[in-house]
Amino acid sequence: YYASRGLGDVYKRQGYEKTLHMIFPTPVKYLNMGDENIIGEVIQVCPSVIRLKSTVRDFKGETNLSVVTEDSRYYTYCISFDEGAQAVYKEGGTMPETAVLPVSDEKLTHVIYPEKIVYVDFGNTTVQVEKAENVNNIVALRAVSPFALQTNLTAITESGRFYTFDLRYAPGCERFSFIVDKQDTKKTVSYTHLRAHETRSNLVCRLLLE
């Protein structure tokens, strides 16, 4: 017996440059994509989250996605292509605006998390993403070359906390360091060397798993 979320499908949009992460209340036990326009998998270190990628830029029409979770809930989605779509979705919850971080092909951007990182995903290969050497809570970013469309960075820490940022190319920017605040991980990113047009309001770290 499977309990449906509700009547009808939920309509979602998927881009090519970003990875879409979908967060469910309980672990995912079954995942099925309608066709080859999208691929997906359950994240093993955090099985209540799935990651989806479009295999085709600007695919036409709609495809579908079906999910069954550990509590026997059945979810179904119709997915269409939209390069500007938000790249995170929380089933049964709100979808806050995603913070935007600048990256350069000249200097590194560091994102410092409050604890060990167990999962990292980046939307495409326009940005080189590596865990910093000899530490387990820092990610170093550098643009491989200039890019026009934003991509994204997603990380999960060992306690199951989920963080996501959009990444934009910022030519000639200074080296940035963003510290996810240990005292208030739900609200604050500390930062240094921000340019004048960068504001605290658009650098808020979003914690979607509790």
C-alpha positions as CSV (number, residue, x, y, z in Angstrom):
1,Y,0.0,0.0,0.0
2,Y,1.4,3.4,-1.0
3,A,0.0,6.7,0.2
4,S,0.0,9.4,-2.4
5,R,1.1,12.9,-1.6
6,G,-2.0,14.2,-3.2
7,L,-4.0,14.3,-6.4
8,G,-2.1,15.1,-9.6
9,D,1.6,15.6,-10.5
10,V,3.8,18.4,-9.2
11,Y,5.4,20.3,-12.1
12,K,9.2,20.9,-11.7
13,R,11.8,22.5,-14.0
14,Q,15.3,21.2,-14.7
15,G,18.3,23.1,-16.1
16,Y,21.4,21.8,-17.8
17,E,24.1,23.8,-16.0
18,K,23.0,22.9,-12.5
19,T,22.3,19.7,-10.5
20,L,18.8,19.6,-9.1
21,H,18.6,18.2,-5.6
22,M,15.3,17.0,-4.2
23,I,14.9,16.6,-0.4
24,F,12.3,14.2,1.1
25,P,11.0,13.8,4.6
26,T,12.3,10.1,4.8
27,P,14.8,8.0,2.9
28,V,14.0,7.2,-0.8
29,K,13.5,3.5,-1.6
30,Y,12.5,3.7,-5.3
31,L,13.4,6.2,-8.0
32,N,12.3,6.1,-11.7
33,M,12.9,8.6,-14.5
34,G,10.5,8.6,-17.4
35,D,13.0,8.8,-20.2
36,E,16.7,9.5,-20.9
37,N,16.4,13.3,-20.8
38,I,17.2,13.2,-17.1
39,I,19.3,10.9,-15.0
40,G,19.2,10.6,-11.2
41,E,20.3,8.7,-8.1
42,V,19.8,8.5,-4.4
43,I,22.7,10.1,-2.4
44,Q,24.0,7.1,-0.4
45,V,25.3,9.2,2.5
46,C,22.0,11.0,2.8
47,P,19.3,8.8,1.3
48,S,16.5,11.3,1.8
49,V,18.1,13.4,-1.0
50,I,18.2,12.6,-4.7
51,R,20.3,14.3,-7.4
52,L,19.0,14.9,-10.9
53,K,20.8,16.1,-14.1
54,S,19.5,16.9,-17.5
55,T,21.4,14.9,-20.2
56,V,20.2,17.1,-23.0
57,R,20.3,20.9,-23.2
58,D,16.8,22.3,-23.8
59,F,15.0,19.0,-24.1
60,K,11.5,19.4,-25.5
61,G,8.2,18.6,-23.8
62,E,8.0,16.9,-20.4
63,T,9.3,13.8,-18.8
64,N,8.3,12.3,-15.5
65,L,9.8,11.3,-12.2
66,S,8.4,8.8,-9.6
67,V,9.6,8.4,-6.1
68,V,8.7,6.1,-3.2
69,T,10.0,6.8,0.3
70,E,10.6,4.6,3.3
71,D,7.3,5.6,4.9
72,S,5.5,4.2,1.7
73,R,4.7,7.7,0.4
74,Y,4.4,7.9,-3.4
75,Y,5.5,11.1,-5.2
76,T,5.2,11.9,-8.9
77,Y,6.5,14.9,-10.9
78,C,6.3,16.3,-14.4
79,I,9.7,17.8,-15.3
80,S,10.3,20.3,-18.2
81,F,13.5,22.1,-19.2
82,D,14.2,25.6,-17.9
83,E,17.9,26.8,-17.6
84,G,16.9,29.4,-15.0
85,A,15.1,26.9,-12.7
86,Q,15.9,26.8,-9.0
87,A,18.2,23.8,-8.3
88,V,16.8,22.7,-5.0
89,Y,13.4,21.4,-3.9
90,K,12.1,20.3,-0.5
91,E,9.1,18.1,-0.6
92,G,6.5,19.5,1.8
93,G,8.6,22.5,2.7
94,T,9.7,26.0,1.5
95,M,12.3,26.7,-1.1
96,P,14.4,29.7,0.0
97,E,16.3,31.8,-2.4
98,T,19.7,30.3,-3.1
99,A,22.8,32.3,-2.2
100,V,25.2,33.3,-5.0
101,L,29.0,33.0,-4.6
102,P,31.5,34.6,-7.0
103,V,34.3,32.4,-8.6
104,S,37.2,33.5,-10.7
105,D,39.7,31.8,-13.0
106,E,42.5,33.8,-11.4
107,K,42.2,33.1,-7.6
108,L,40.5,30.5,-5.4
109,T,37.3,30.8,-3.6
110,H,37.1,28.8,-0.4
111,V,33.9,27.7,1.3
112,I,34.5,26.6,5.0
113,Y,31.9,24.4,6.6
114,P,31.4,23.9,10.3
115,E,32.1,20.1,10.1
116,K,33.3,17.3,7.9
117,I,32.0,17.2,4.4
118,V,30.7,13.8,3.2
119,Y,29.2,14.8,-0.1
120,V,30.0,17.5,-2.7
121,D,28.4,18.0,-6.1
122,F,29.0,20.7,-8.7
123,G,26.7,21.4,-11.6
124,N,29.1,21.2,-14.5
125,T,32.8,21.3,-15.4
126,T,33.1,25.0,-15.9
127,V,34.2,25.2,-12.2
128,Q,36.9,23.0,-10.6
129,V,35.9,21.9,-7.2
130,E,38.2,20.2,-4.7
131,K,38.4,19.5,-1.0
132,A,41.2,21.5,0.5
133,E,44.3,19.4,1.2
134,N,44.7,17.9,4.7
135,V,41.3,19.2,5.9
136,N,37.8,17.7,5.6
137,N,35.6,20.8,6.0
138,I,36.9,23.2,3.2
139,V,36.1,23.2,-0.5
140,A,38.2,25.2,-2.9
141,L,36.7,26.5,-6.1
142,R,38.2,28.0,-9.3
143,A,36.6,28.7,-12.7
144,V,38.2,26.6,-15.5
145,S,37.4,29.4,-17.9
146,P,34.9,32.3,-18.1
147,F,31.3,31.1,-18.2
148,A,28.0,33.0,-18.7
149,L,25.4,30.8,-17.2
150,Q,25.4,30.1,-13.4
151,T,26.2,26.7,-12.1
152,N,25.9,25.4,-8.5
153,L,27.7,23.8,-5.6
154,T,26.0,21.5,-3.1
155,A,27.5,19.9,0.0
156,I,26.2,17.7,2.8
157,T,28.1,17.4,6.1
158,E,28.5,14.4,8.4
159,S,25.5,15.4,10.6
160,G,23.2,15.5,7.5
161,R,23.1,19.3,7.0
162,F,22.5,20.3,3.4
163,Y,24.0,23.5,1.8
164,T,23.7,24.8,-1.7
165,F,25.0,27.8,-3.5
166,D,24.7,29.2,-7.0
167,L,28.1,30.1,-8.6
168,R,28.6,33.0,-11.0
169,Y,31.8,33.9,-12.8
170,A,33.3,37.1,-11.5
171,P,36.3,38.2,-13.6
172,G,39.1,40.0,-11.8
173,C,37.5,39.5,-8.3
174,E,39.6,39.2,-5.2
175,R,40.1,35.9,-3.5
176,F,37.0,35.1,-1.5
177,S,36.6,33.1,1.7
178,F,33.1,32.2,2.9
179,I,32.8,30.7,6.4
180,V,29.6,28.9,7.3
181,D,29.1,30.2,10.8
182,K,29.4,27.5,13.5
183,Q,27.2,29.4,15.9
184,D,24.2,29.9,13.5
185,T,24.5,27.6,10.5
186,K,20.9,28.2,9.6
187,K,21.3,31.9,8.8
188,T,24.9,33.1,8.5
189,V,27.8,33.0,6.2
190,S,30.8,35.1,7.3
191,Y,32.8,36.5,4.5
192,T,35.9,38.6,3.7
193,H,37.0,40.8,0.8
194,L,33.5,41.5,-0.5
195,R,33.2,44.0,-3.3
196,A,30.9,47.0,-2.7
197,H,28.0,45.6,-4.6
198,E,27.9,42.3,-2.6
199,T,25.6,42.4,0.4
200,R,25.0,40.2,3.4
201,S,21.4,39.5,2.3
202,N,22.5,37.7,-0.9
203,L,25.1,35.6,0.9
204,V,22.9,33.8,3.3
205,C,23.6,30.1,3.7
206,R,20.5,28.0,3.3
207,L,20.1,25.0,5.6
208,L,17.3,22.8,4.3
209,L,17.7,19.6,6.3
210,E,17.2,19.6,10.1
